[in-house]
Amino acid sequence: MPYESNHIMTQKAKQRLAKLQEYVYRPIAGLEVEAWVTKEPVPFAERMSGRHVRLQPGDKWGELWDCAWFHFQGTVPKTAAGQKIVLLIDINGELCLVDEAGTPRQGLTNVSSEFDYSLGRPGKRVVDVSAAARGEEAIDLWGDGGCNDLFGHYRSGTLKEAVIAVCHEEARQLAYDLEVLIELVEQLPDSSARKAQVLQSVYEAAHLLAEINEKTVHLAKERVARDLVKKGGDPVLTVSAIGHAHIDLAWLWPIRETIRKGARTFSTVLRNMEKYPSYVFGASQPQLYQWMKEYYPQLYEEVKERIREGRWEAQGAMWVEPDANISGGEALVRQILYGKRFFREEFGKDMKVLWLPDVFGYTGSLPQLLKKSGVDYMMTQKLSWSTYNTHPHHSFFWEGIDGTKVLTHLPPEDTYNSPAAPRSLAKIEQSYLDRNVSEHALMLFGIGDGGGGPGEEHLERLEREHNLLGLPPVVQEPSLAFFERLEQEASRFQTYWGELYLEKHQGTLTTQARNKWYNRKLEKALRELEFAASLQLVLGESPAAYPTARLEEIWKEMLLYQFHDILPGSSITRVYDESLERYAKLLGEVRAMTAEAYGRAASRSGVAAGETVLFNSLPWERREWIEIGGSWQYVQVPAMGWRELKQAAAEAPATGLIAEELRLENERLEVRFAENGSIVSLYDKAAGREAVQPGTEANLFTVYHDDGDAWDFPRDYRETIAGTMTLESRRAYVSGPQAIIEQVYRFGESTLKQTIRLLQGDDLLRFDTEADWQEHGKMLRVAFPVAVVSDQVNCEIQFGVLKRPTTRNNAIEFARDEICAHHYLDLSQPDYGVALLNDSKYGHRAEGGVLDLNLLRSPGYPDPQADRAEHRFTYALYPHAGDFIQAGVYRKGYELNIPLTPAEAIPVTVDGSRAADIHASRPMPLISIDHPNVMVEAVKKAEDSDHLIFRLYETAGAGANGGLSFGMTCRTIEETNLLEEPISLLAEDTNQICLPFTPFEIKTIRVQLA
C-alpha cells in the first residue's frame, strides 16, 4: 500500500495543531474589572481620577486615544490547585500591567491588532500567575491602557476578555514542537529524506491527537521528540538573531503614546528574559531610553542591569532614527554626538553600529559622518522595499561621496519583524545575495511599535531551531558581535558608491511642507545662535553665559522632530498639530536668544547701546541690500563678523530697474512674462545669453492628480495633469531697490500669491510665495526648462554635492525620478549654468534641461488635512557663467537661507581681558578662510570644555588647501573627530594654520583661546 500524500499529511498535522492550540488555555473563572477613563494619560498616583466604569466582556470603555487605568481582581479557584495558572486579558487596546508601586511589569496587545499576519500574530494576552497554584490565590492587578491597537486603529473600545485560566503546559510545548516541525517540512525539498521522516512523525502525532487530553499530548510529544534533537553538521551559514522592537517615536499615534509603548515593550522584554536565559534583545534611540528614565525610573534601572549583564544591547549611534534625506548635515552630526554621548554616559557603551532599519533613503555623506564619529558598521533593511530594482548586496562596503567606506549589512529576510520561524531561516539562506563570500547573516525578530518585541512564540521557536537539522544554525547574540564576525570576511565584499536611494516613499520629500519649512528655519536659527554665543565668548563674555544646557534641550527636541515618520510627513494630524506649535515656540525662542547674544556682543565690541549692528555668520564678505525699519540700504559686512549699520554703507550698484506688466529688468537680468504669468525669457545680460529654453514656459504652476498617500505618489503622475493655476491678477512696480511683479493665481479652492523680484545690481531672480492650498489628492509643482545641456544635475546634499543623471536610459535612472536636494539644484555645462535655489523644499526632478520643484501635496492618509493650510516659501533662479563651482552656487544657497542679521547693542559691563582686542571700528572676522570652496558649517562652544569648535567642509568635490586665520590669539589649535575628541595638535600660540581638505572632507577644529 502506498504512503499518504505529502499534502494530506501536512494538512492533517496543521488541523490537529489548530485544535491543540485551542486546548492550551482553559478559562476557569472571570475577573472583576473596573476602569477609570481619561482623555490623556495620568500617573499611577492619580489612577482613580477619571470616569469610573465597571466592565464585563463586551462592554465599551473608551474612544480612540482614550486612556484608562484598569483594575483586575479575582480569586484562583481551589479546584485549580497544582495546575499552571495564567490570566487572559484583552482590552481591545494596548495595556501595561504595573506592580504595586506603578512600575511597568508587562505589556499586553489586543489579538485583533493590525499587523502583517504573514509574520505572525501580534496579540499578547497571557499573564503568568503560578506554575503550580495552591488555590484561592488573590488576583489584584492594575494596568495602564490605551484605546488603540499597535498601529493607532480603534478596535471597538470594548473589553474582550479578562479571565483566570489553566495552562496545559505540555500541550503548549507540543504546539511549538509541531509548529516548528511542520514548517520545517514545508521548507525542505521533496527529495529530502529529512522531510519525509519529519512529515511522517508529525502525521503520526496528528493521529494520536484525534482526541486531545493529557495522555495523547504526552504520547504525541514523545513521537516528535527525536526529530527535534537531530543536529546539523558543519554550517555553511550561521544566522545571528537578536530580539528587536522597532518603535516609531510618532506615526499613527502621538508622541505621548510612544512613551507608553516604550514602557509596554521594555517591561515585556524584561519578563521574557526571566523565562528564557538565552534571550538577547536590542533597542535603539536614546530619546526612548530618556523617556523611560524620566517616566519609569525603576523600569529604567532594570534595563540598565540587563545592559550590564550583556543580554540587552543598546543599539544605534543617533539620538533617534532620523530621516537621512531631509535632515541637515549639522543636525546629523548632533544626532550622533548626542546619541553616542547618552549611551556612553548612561551605560558606558561606545556605539559602533548605526541602526537605521526603516528610514527612506540614505544620504551619500553619511559614511564620512559615521567614520569620523567612531561608528564602523551600519544596519538597515529598508532598501528591500524598492519598487523597481533590487539592491545588489546584503553585505557590502558603502562608499560615500568623499570616499569613506563603512561596512553595511541588510538582513536578508528583508524585515525587522521576523517571526524567527523555520521559513525565516530558510529565506535568509536562500535570499542572501552574498552567501558566496559570507557565512554570516543577521535576523531581527519580534514585534515593534509597542508590541513588546519578541513574544514567547519567537523564543520558543528559537530554542528548537538553534541547531536543527535542515536549517542553518541560529545563535542569539548582540549585533556588534555579528558585525565583528562579518568584518573578518569583508575583504571579499563588494563596494557600492553614492547614496542608498530607496525607490519608494519619494512623496516624503514634500508632504507636510510647514513642518519642513520650520525644520530648515530652526536648523539655520540654531547655527546663528551658536555663532552669536561663540562671538560673545571671544569678546570676553564668561563661558558660563553660553547657553549650553538650553541649546542641548532645543537641539534634542528638534532632533526628535527629525524622526523618520515626523519630518518626512507620514504621521497623523495630531503629530503635526503638536510639532508645529512647538516649532513656532522654539524658533521664536532661538531668535530672541540670538538677538540678545548679538546685542551683547555688539556692546562688548564697543558699539554704543541702542545702535544697530549687522552680523554675517557666513565665511565670506557680503555686499547686498537690506531693509531695516522700512528703509533700504546697500551694505558691506565682513566674513564671520559684524559692522555697525552706520558704518556699513557701501557704494550701491548702478540703477536700471524696470517693472512693467510683462517685464522685469535690472542691470544683470531681463525677465519677460507671458499673459498666463509664466516666464518666457530670462536673458542674462552679463553673459549675453538666454537662460530659458526657446518656446517653453518657466515658472508655470502645474497641478497633478495625486492619489497616493503621505509616502508615495504615482510614478506616472505626469500623465494625469489636473490643470495649471490660473493667473487672476498682476501688479508691477518699483519699490526702493526692487523691481517687482506680484501675481495672484487660483486653482479650485486654492490661491497662490507670488512676489517676483529683482534687486538692483543682483543676479538672482527671487520668487517669494504665499499659498493657501485647499486641494485634495493633488500635487503642485513648478518647472524651469533651462537652456543648458548636461547629462548630470548637481544636487546639494549634506556636506557636499551629488551628481545625478538627467537621463532615463535604464531602470535605475527611471526609478530615481524624484530626487532630494537641499539649498539648490544646478544644471551646468562647462561655460554656463542655471541653479534653482530654495529656502525650505527638498523634492526635485531633473530630466533633460528641465529643473522641477515639488511645492505641495495633499494626500488623504494618514493625515486627511495634510498641507491644506497657508504656506510661505521662497525659491530663486541663478543663471551664471561657468559651472556651478566657478559660479559659487553653494554661496548663493547659503545666502538665501542665512540672511544678514541686524541687532541692537545691549548695555553690558565689559570686564573681560579680550574685550579690547576687537572693536567696532575694526571688526576682525571670527574666522577667515582663503579658499573659496571651504565652508564653515558650525561654530560652537565645545560640549565638555571652554574650547571653541569650528566645523568646516570642502564644497566642490576637489582638494583644497585653506589658510585659516582666527580673529583672536589661540593657545592651541587641534583637529578633532565629530565627537570633539582630539586627533592631533595643529598649532600652538598662533592664530593661523594651513588646513588641507580632500574632496567633500569634513574637518572639526578645536581652539583654546589665549
Buried (B, 14 or more C-beta within 10 A) or exposed (E): EEEEEBEEBBEBBBEBBEBBBEBBBBEBBEBBBBBBBBEEBBEBEEBEEBEEBEBEBEEEBBEBBBBBBBBBEBBBBEEBBEBBBBBBBBBBBBBBBBBEEBBBBBBBBBBBBBBEEEBBBBBBBBBBBBEEBEBEBEBEBBBBBBBBBBBBBBBBBBBBBBBBBBBBEBBBBBBBBBBBBBBBBBBBEEEBEBBBBBBBBBBBBBEBBEEBEEEBBBBBBEBBEEBBEEEBEEBEBBBBBBBBBBBBBBBBBBBBBBBBBBBBBBBBBBBBBEEBEBBBBBBBBBBBBBBBBEBBEEBBEBBBEBBEEEBBBBBBBBBBBBBBBBBBBBBBBBBBBBBBBBBBEBBEBEBBBBBBBBBBBBBBBBBBBBBBBBBBBBBBBBBBBBEEBEBEBBBBBBBBBBEBBBBBBBBBBBBBBBBBBBBBBBBBBEBBBBBEBBBBBBBBBBBBBBBBBBBBBBBBBBBBBBBBBBBBBBBBBBBBBBBBBBBEBBEEBEEBEBBBBBBBBBBBBBBBBBBBBBBBBBBBBBBBBBBBBBBBBBBBBEBEEBBBEEBBEBBBBBBBBBBBBBBBBBBBEBBBEBBBEBBEEBBEBBBEBBBBBBBBBBBBBBBEEEBBBBBBBBBBBBBBBBEEEEEBBBBBBBBBBBBBBEBBEBEBBEEBBBBBEBBBBBBBBBBBBBEBBBBBBBBBBEBEBBBBBEEBBBBBBBBBBBEBBBBBBBBEBBEEEBEBBEBEEBEBEBEBBBBBBBBBBBBBEBBBBBBBBBBBBBBBBBBBBBBBBBBBBBBBBBBBBBBBEBEBBBBBBBBBBBBBBBEBEEEBBBBBBBBBBBBBBBBBEEEBBBBBBBBBBBBBBBBBBBBBBBBBBBBBEBBEEBBBBEBBBBBBBBBBBBBBBBBBBBBBBBBBBBBBBBBBBBEBEBEBEBBEBBBBEEBBBBBBBEBBBBBBBBBBBBBEEEBBBBBBBBBBBEEBEBEBBBBBEBEBBBBBBBBBEEEEEBBEEBBEBEBEBBBBBBBBBBBBBB
